[in-house]
């Protein structure tokens, strides 16, 4: 068994002005929101869920992006509503959110 049930990585790379990057689309704020939300739900810690920052994931054009392990499911999201849906459906219920999957 893995140390975490789900390990979630948010790309938070910041590139020079004029270049597409996840952080310019609010990735750091959404990572912080997800981390806080997981804590509020009591889902943080060993055997549960871990939210982490990641460097460039080479999917800038599809960003902002995050990936959920151990499944290896990649998502793009627009805001808190999408993050809530990923948390509620994928991380809690185990159902991939097809409409956000990339």
PyMOL commands that set and color helices and strands:
alter all, ss='L'
color gray80, all
select helices_A, chain A and resi 23-25+27-40+60-62+80-92+98-100
alter helices_A, ss='H'
color red, helices_A
select strands_A, chain A and resi 6-11+49-54+65-69+73-76
alter strands_A, ss='S'
color yellow, strands_A
deselect
rebuild
show_as cartoon
